Amino acid sequence: MLAAQECFGDWDFFNLGAVAKKLIGQDVKRYRDIVDEGQTLQDIPFKDLVEHGCADADAALRLYGRLRVLLKEKGIDNQFANEVMPLMRLLGDKELGGVRVNISSIVSTKDALADVAGRAKVSIFTKAGKQFDVDSMKEIATVFLTIDSLRALIGRQPLRQGQLEQLAQRNELARAVVQYKRLQKQVRQLDAICKSGRNGKVFPLFNQMKAAHGSISSTDPSLFELEGGLQASVVLDKDIRERIPDENRALETLQQLTGDRALGKDRQASKNEFIGGEQPALVGLSHGEVLVSLAIGTSNAALCKRFLIDARRASDLREGVTGRYPKLFTWIEEYRRNVVSSGFALSAGRRKYWDGLRSSNIDRRNRAQRSAVRWLIGM
């Protein structure tokens, strides 16, 4: 699985059956193909289990030979042996031995966010003119149906999160509800980390395969959510901390790669709200998050959803920020063209492949280009 992802990057599936079908034309039965609903492997005749196990082993061995050749052809066999596989062993060790975290700092952040969420709820009640269960989509819809500007937009179908986020792009009350829900999600994620901690450690289940751009993910608890509220600084194990997405590190990487002096000057003047000049479209938004989003290649529609702004403001945002840092965005466009022409991204001698870079499907090619930028800046 790891070798196939290193070679092809953004395939939809990397399980044994999918990879065997693509690379060696072999059909491999899945668990559910031999085990009926309500059954377990204990209910299957031993002879059938032997055949199934041997077929899996045969496919894995044949794929091993095929992927060894592909890794060498792409010039990434040493990188796979020296970086990808050691990372798998490191993550396995961390699953067993635990990841050291600063629990007290996480608790403080969680409590602070809970206070902000509490104040946000009070503000929602004030805007709505009544109290209701802000965590219930049904009650939110009931309140919205009493508001003329929202009633026609909701329709008769049950209110869903996606529709709520669309409403938030144009309505102040809906925006406040979405922002509250995002705060609550961060509180829950930080609370899950605190509750899973034992003696200053957490024991996540890691995944190297989930993100096409090469980032690690984890569950039980989640440590790598971009919007999860966890600060990289509270992870005390350096090997894991350096792999947690960090906005400031991403901006530093962009500044070094592009040599954009305007970005360096602005960031030096102010750590958070650093984009200078008259930029009304940036009011109330995180400058770093906006810049990283635009650098990655986020569409205007996605900007509207992420920042809860309308299409006009998203357009103004893009025009203002890209106009302030022309050297940075010119460099990124050249980088995107280069990865398409070569079929891979290159950074510090390391290559990263995405099959979609050569796709005739424009959407897939654009996704691969965004993955290439995210891989480059660690986001």
Contacts in CASP RR format, 6 or more apart in sequence:
PFRMAT RR
TARGET T0000
AUTHOR 0000-0000-0000
METHOD contacts of the structure
MODEL  1
MLAAQECFGDWDFFNLGAVAKKLIGQDVKRYRDIVDEGQTLQDIPFKDLV
EHGCADADAALRLYGRLRVLLKEKGIDNQFANEVMPLMRLLGDKELGGVR
VNISSIVSTKDALADVAGRAKVSIFTKAGKQFDVDSMKEIATVFLTIDSL
RALIGRQPLRQGQLEQLAQRNELARAVVQYKRLQKQVRQLDAICKSGRNG
KVFPLFNQMKAAHGSISSTDPSLFELEGGLQASVVLDKDIRERIPDENRA
LETLQQLTGDRALGKDRQASKNEFIGGEQPALVGLSHGEVLVSLAIGTSN
AALCKRFLIDARRASDLREGVTGRYPKLFTWIEEYRRNVVSSGFALSAGR
RKYWDGLRSSNIDRRNRAQRSAVRWLIGM
1 14 0 8 1.000
1 15 0 8 1.000
1 16 0 8 1.000
1 19 0 8 1.000
1 209 0 8 1.000
2 80 0 8 1.000
2 84 0 8 1.000
2 85 0 8 1.000
2 88 0 8 1.000
2 208 0 8 1.000
2 209 0 8 1.000
3 67 0 8 1.000
3 68 0 8 1.000
3 70 0 8 1.000
3 71 0 8 1.000
3 80 0 8 1.000
3 84 0 8 1.000
4 11 0 8 1.000
4 14 0 8 1.000
4 19 0 8 1.000
4 23 0 8 1.000
4 63 0 8 1.000
4 67 0 8 1.000
5 11 0 8 1.000
5 14 0 8 1.000
5 208 0 8 1.000
5 209 0 8 1.000
6 71 0 8 1.000
6 76 0 8 1.000
6 79 0 8 1.000
6 80 0 8 1.000
6 84 0 8 1.000
6 353 0 8 1.000
7 67 0 8 1.000
7 70 0 8 1.000
7 71 0 8 1.000
7 74 0 8 1.000
7 76 0 8 1.000
7 353 0 8 1.000
8 353 0 8 1.000
8 354 0 8 1.000
8 355 0 8 1.000
9 212 0 8 1.000
9 352 0 8 1.000
9 353 0 8 1.000
9 354 0 8 1.000
9 355 0 8 1.000
9 371 0 8 1.000
10 212 0 8 1.000
10 354 0 8 1.000
10 355 0 8 1.000
10 356 0 8 1.000
10 364 0 8 1.000
10 367 0 8 1.000
10 368 0 8 1.000
10 371 0 8 1.000
11 18 0 8 1.000
11 19 0 8 1.000
11 22 0 8 1.000
11 355 0 8 1.000
12 18 0 8 1.000
13 19 0 8 1.000
14 209 0 8 1.000
16 28 0 8 1.000
16 56 0 8 1.000
16 59 0 8 1.000
16 60 0 8 1.000
16 63 0 8 1.000
17 27 0 8 1.000
17 28 0 8 1.000
17 30 0 8 1.000
17 59 0 8 1.000
19 63 0 8 1.000
20 26 0 8 1.000
20 27 0 8 1.000
20 28 0 8 1.000
20 59 0 8 1.000
20 62 0 8 1.000
20 63 0 8 1.000
21 27 0 8 1.000
21 28 0 8 1.000
23 63 0 8 1.000
23 66 0 8 1.000
23 67 0 8 1.000
23 70 0 8 1.000
24 59 0 8 1.000
24 62 0 8 1.000
24 63 0 8 1.000
24 66 0 8 1.000
26 59 0 8 1.000
26 62 0 8 1.000
28 55 0 8 1.000
28 56 0 8 1.000
28 59 0 8 1.000
29 52 0 8 1.000
29 55 0 8 1.000
34 44 0 8 1.000
34 48 0 8 1.000
34 52 0 8 1.000
35 41 0 8 1.000
35 43 0 8 1.000
35 44 0 8 1.000
36 43 0 8 1.000
41 49 0 8 1.000
44 52 0 8 1.000
68 77 0 8 1.000
71 77 0 8 1.000
71 80 0 8 1.000
74 344 0 8 1.000
74 351 0 8 1.000
74 353 0 8 1.000
75 351 0 8 1.000
76 351 0 8 1.000
76 353 0 8 1.000
79 350 0 8 1.000
79 351 0 8 1.000
83 350 0 8 1.000
84 208 0 8 1.000
87 208 0 8 1.000
88 208 0 8 1.000
90 239 0 8 1.000
91 206 0 8 1.000
91 208 0 8 1.000
91 216 0 8 1.000
92 206 0 8 1.000
94 204 0 8 1.000
94 206 0 8 1.000
94 237 0 8 1.000
94 239 0 8 1.000
94 240 0 8 1.000
95 203 0 8 1.000
95 204 0 8 1.000
95 205 0 8 1.000
95 206 0 8 1.000
96 203 0 8 1.000
97 201 0 8 1.000
97 203 0 8 1.000
98 201 0 8 1.000
98 202 0 8 1.000
98 203 0 8 1.000
99 201 0 8 1.000
99 202 0 8 1.000
99 203 0 8 1.000
99 204 0 8 1.000
99 223 0 8 1.000
99 235 0 8 1.000
99 237 0 8 1.000
99 240 0 8 1.000
100 200 0 8 1.000
100 201 0 8 1.000
100 235 0 8 1.000
100 236 0 8 1.000
100 237 0 8 1.000
101 193 0 8 1.000
101 197 0 8 1.000
101 200 0 8 1.000
101 201 0 8 1.000
101 202 0 8 1.000
101 234 0 8 1.000
101 235 0 8 1.000
101 236 0 8 1.000
102 233 0 8 1.000
102 234 0 8 1.000
102 235 0 8 1.000
102 236 0 8 1.000
103 194 0 8 1.000
103 197 0 8 1.000
103 200 0 8 1.000
105 231 0 8 1.000
105 233 0 8 1.000
105 234 0 8 1.000
106 190 0 8 1.000
106 193 0 8 1.000
106 194 0 8 1.000
106 230 0 8 1.000
106 234 0 8 1.000
107 190 0 8 1.000
107 194 0 8 1.000
109 190 0 8 1.000
109 229 0 8 1.000
109 230 0 8 1.000
109 231 0 8 1.000
109 234 0 8 1.000
110 187 0 8 1.000
110 190 0 8 1.000
110 191 0 8 1.000
110 194 0 8 1.000
113 183 0 8 1.000
113 186 0 8 1.000
113 187 0 8 1.000
113 190 0 8 1.000
113 229 0 8 1.000
114 187 0 8 1.000
116 183 0 8 1.000
117 180 0 8 1.000
117 183 0 8 1.000
117 184 0 8 1.000
117 187 0 8 1.000
118 180 0 8 1.000
120 176 0 8 1.000
120 179 0 8 1.000
120 180 0 8 1.000
120 183 0 8 1.000
121 134 0 8 1.000
121 180 0 8 1.000
123 176 0 8 1.000
124 134 0 8 1.000
124 173 0 8 1.000
124 176 0 8 1.000
124 177 0 8 1.000
124 180 0 8 1.000
125 131 0 8 1.000
125 132 0 8 1.000
127 172 0 8 1.000
127 173 0 8 1.000
127 176 0 8 1.000
128 143 0 8 1.000
128 173 0 8 1.000
130 143 0 8 1.000
132 139 0 8 1.000
132 140 0 8 1.000
132 142 0 8 1.000
132 143 0 8 1.000
133 139 0 8 1.000
134 140 0 8 1.000
134 177 0 8 1.000
134 180 0 8 1.000
134 181 0 8 1.000
135 181 0 8 1.000
135 184 0 8 1.000
137 158 0 8 1.000
137 159 0 8 1.000
137 160 0 8 1.000
137 161 0 8 1.000
137 164 0 8 1.000
138 158 0 8 1.000
138 159 0 8 1.000
140 159 0 8 1.000
140 164 0 8 1.000
140 177 0 8 1.000
141 154 0 8 1.000
141 158 0 8 1.000
141 159 0 8 1.000
144 150 0 8 1.000
144 151 0 8 1.000
144 154 0 8 1.000
144 159 0 8 1.000
144 167 0 8 1.000
144 173 0 8 1.000
144 174 0 8 1.000
145 151 0 8 1.000
145 154 0 8 1.000
147 173 0 8 1.000
149 171 0 8 1.000
150 167 0 8 1.000
150 171 0 8 1.000
150 173 0 8 1.000
150 174 0 8 1.000
153 167 0 8 1.000
154 163 0 8 1.000
154 167 0 8 1.000
161 181 0 8 1.000
162 305 0 8 1.000
164 174 0 8 1.000
164 177 0 8 1.000
164 178 0 8 1.000
165 178 0 8 1.000
165 305 0 8 1.000
165 308 0 8 1.000
166 305 0 8 1.000
167 174 0 8 1.000
168 174 0 8 1.000
168 175 0 8 1.000
168 177 0 8 1.000
168 178 0 8 1.000
168 179 0 8 1.000
168 308 0 8 1.000
169 175 0 8 1.000
169 304 0 8 1.000
169 305 0 8 1.000
169 308 0 8 1.000
169 309 0 8 1.000
169 310 0 8 1.000
169 311 0 8 1.000
170 310 0 8 1.000
175 308 0 8 1.000
178 308 0 8 1.000
179 308 0 8 1.000
182 227 0 8 1.000
185 227 0 8 1.000
185 228 0 8 1.000
186 227 0 8 1.000
186 228 0 8 1.000
186 229 0 8 1.000
189 221 0 8 1.000
189 222 0 8 1.000
189 225 0 8 1.000
189 228 0 8 1.000
189 229 0 8 1.000
189 230 0 8 1.000
190 228 0 8 1.000
190 229 0 8 1.000
190 230 0 8 1.000
192 221 0 8 1.000
192 222 0 8 1.000
193 202 0 8 1.000
193 221 0 8 1.000
193 222 0 8 1.000
193 223 0 8 1.000
193 230 0 8 1.000
196 202 0 8 1.000
196 203 0 8 1.000
196 220 0 8 1.000
196 221 0 8 1.000
197 203 0 8 1.000
202 221 0 8 1.000
202 223 0 8 1.000
203 220 0 8 1.000
204 218 0 8 1.000
204 219 0 8 1.000
204 220 0 8 1.000
204 221 0 8 1.000
204 222 0 8 1.000
204 223 0 8 1.000
205 218 0 8 1.000
205 219 0 8 1.000
205 220 0 8 1.000
206 216 0 8 1.000
206 217 0 8 1.000
206 218 0 8 1.000
207 216 0 8 1.000
207 217 0 8 1.000
207 218 0 8 1.000
207 219 0 8 1.000
208 214 0 8 1.000
208 216 0 8 1.000
210 217 0 8 1.000
211 217 0 8 1.000
212 354 0 8 1.000
212 367 0 8 1.000
212 368 0 8 1.000
212 371 0 8 1.000
213 370 0 8 1.000
213 371 0 8 1.000
213 372 0 8 1.000
213 374 0 8 1.000
213 375 0 8 1.000
213 378 0 8 1.000
213 379 0 8 1.000
214 352 0 8 1.000
214 371 0 8 1.000
214 374 0 8 1.000
214 375 0 8 1.000
215 224 0 8 1.000
215 243 0 8 1.000
215 245 0 8 1.000
215 374 0 8 1.000
215 378 0 8 1.000
215 379 0 8 1.000
216 224 0 8 1.000
216 243 0 8 1.000
217 224 0 8 1.000
218 224 0 8 1.000
222 228 0 8 1.000
223 230 0 8 1.000
223 235 0 8 1.000
223 240 0 8 1.000
223 244 0 8 1.000
224 243 0 8 1.000
224 244 0 8 1.000
224 245 0 8 1.000
226 245 0 8 1.000
226 379 0 8 1.000
230 244 0 8 1.000
232 241 0 8 1.000
232 244 0 8 1.000
232 245 0 8 1.000
232 246 0 8 1.000
232 249 0 8 1.000
233 241 0 8 1.000
235 241 0 8 1.000
235 244 0 8 1.000
245 378 0 8 1.000
245 379 0 8 1.000
246 378 0 8 1.000
247 286 0 8 1.000
247 288 0 8 1.000
247 289 0 8 1.000
247 292 0 8 1.000
247 379 0 8 1.000
249 377 0 8 1.000
249 378 0 8 1.000
250 292 0 8 1.000
250 377 0 8 1.000
250 378 0 8 1.000
250 379 0 8 1.000
251 263 0 8 1.000
251 267 0 8 1.000
251 288 0 8 1.000
251 291 0 8 1.000
251 292 0 8 1.000
253 376 0 8 1.000
253 377 0 8 1.000
253 378 0 8 1.000
254 260 0 8 1.000
254 263 0 8 1.000
254 291 0 8 1.000
254 292 0 8 1.000
254 295 0 8 1.000
254 328 0 8 1.000
254 377 0 8 1.000
255 263 0 8 1.000
255 264 0 8 1.000
255 267 0 8 1.000
255 328 0 8 1.000
257 331 0 8 1.000
257 376 0 8 1.000
258 327 0 8 1.000
258 328 0 8 1.000
258 331 0 8 1.000
258 332 0 8 1.000
259 327 0 8 1.000
259 328 0 8 1.000
259 331 0 8 1.000
260 325 0 8 1.000
260 327 0 8 1.000
260 328 0 8 1.000
260 331 0 8 1.000
261 327 0 8 1.000
262 324 0 8 1.000
262 325 0 8 1.000
262 327 0 8 1.000
263 291 0 8 1.000
263 325 0 8 1.000
263 328 0 8 1.000
266 274 0 8 1.000
266 275 0 8 1.000
266 276 0 8 1.000
266 324 0 8 1.000
267 274 0 8 1.000
269 276 0 8 1.000
272 286 0 8 1.000
272 287 0 8 1.000
272 288 0 8 1.000
273 282 0 8 1.000
273 287 0 8 1.000
274 287 0 8 1.000
274 288 0 8 1.000
275 282 0 8 1.000
275 287 0 8 1.000
275 288 0 8 1.000
275 290 0 8 1.000
275 291 0 8 1.000
275 321 0 8 1.000
275 324 0 8 1.000
276 324 0 8 1.000
277 324 0 8 1.000
279 320 0 8 1.000
279 321 0 8 1.000
279 324 0 8 1.000
280 316 0 8 1.000
281 309 0 8 1.000
281 313 0 8 1.000
281 316 0 8 1.000
281 317 0 8 1.000
281 320 0 8 1.000
282 290 0 8 1.000
282 317 0 8 1.000
282 321 0 8 1.000
285 307 0 8 1.000
285 309 0 8 1.000
285 317 0 8 1.000
290 307 0 8 1.000
290 317 0 8 1.000
290 321 0 8 1.000
291 321 0 8 1.000
291 325 0 8 1.000
292 377 0 8 1.000
292 379 0 8 1.000
293 302 0 8 1.000
293 303 0 8 1.000
293 306 0 8 1.000
294 303 0 8 1.000
294 317 0 8 1.000
294 318 0 8 1.000
294 321 0 8 1.000
294 322 0 8 1.000
294 329 0 8 1.000
295 328 0 8 1.000
295 329 0 8 1.000
295 332 0 8 1.000
295 373 0 8 1.000
295 377 0 8 1.000
296 370 0 8 1.000
296 373 0 8 1.000
296 374 0 8 1.000
296 377 0 8 1.000
296 379 0 8 1.000
297 369 0 8 1.000
297 370 0 8 1.000
297 373 0 8 1.000
298 306 0 8 1.000
298 370 0 8 1.000
300 311 0 8 1.000
300 314 0 8 1.000
300 315 0 8 1.000
300 318 0 8 1.000
301 311 0 8 1.000
301 314 0 8 1.000
303 309 0 8 1.000
303 314 0 8 1.000
303 317 0 8 1.000
303 318 0 8 1.000
304 310 0 8 1.000
304 311 0 8 1.000
304 314 0 8 1.000
307 314 0 8 1.000
307 317 0 8 1.000
309 317 0 8 1.000
322 329 0 8 1.000
323 329 0 8 1.000
332 373 0 8 1.000
335 345 0 8 1.000
335 372 0 8 1.000
335 373 0 8 1.000
335 376 0 8 1.000
336 369 0 8 1.000
336 372 0 8 1.000
336 373 0 8 1.000
339 345 0 8 1.000
339 354 0 8 1.000
339 357 0 8 1.000
339 368 0 8 1.000
339 369 0 8 1.000
339 372 0 8 1.000
340 357 0 8 1.000
340 358 0 8 1.000
340 365 0 8 1.000
340 369 0 8 1.000
343 353 0 8 1.000
343 354 0 8 1.000
343 357 0 8 1.000
343 358 0 8 1.000
344 351 0 8 1.000
344 352 0 8 1.000
344 353 0 8 1.000
344 354 0 8 1.000
344 357 0 8 1.000
345 351 0 8 1.000
345 352 0 8 1.000
345 354 0 8 1.000
345 372 0 8 1.000
345 375 0 8 1.000
345 376 0 8 1.000
346 352 0 8 1.000
347 375 0 8 1.000
347 376 0 8 1.000
352 372 0 8 1.000
352 375 0 8 1.000
354 368 0 8 1.000
354 371 0 8 1.000
354 372 0 8 1.000
355 368 0 8 1.000
356 364 0 8 1.000
356 365 0 8 1.000
356 367 0 8 1.000
356 368 0 8 1.000
357 365 0 8 1.000
357 368 0 8 1.000
357 369 0 8 1.000
357 372 0 8 1.000
358 365 0 8 1.000
359 365 0 8 1.000
359 368 0 8 1.000
END
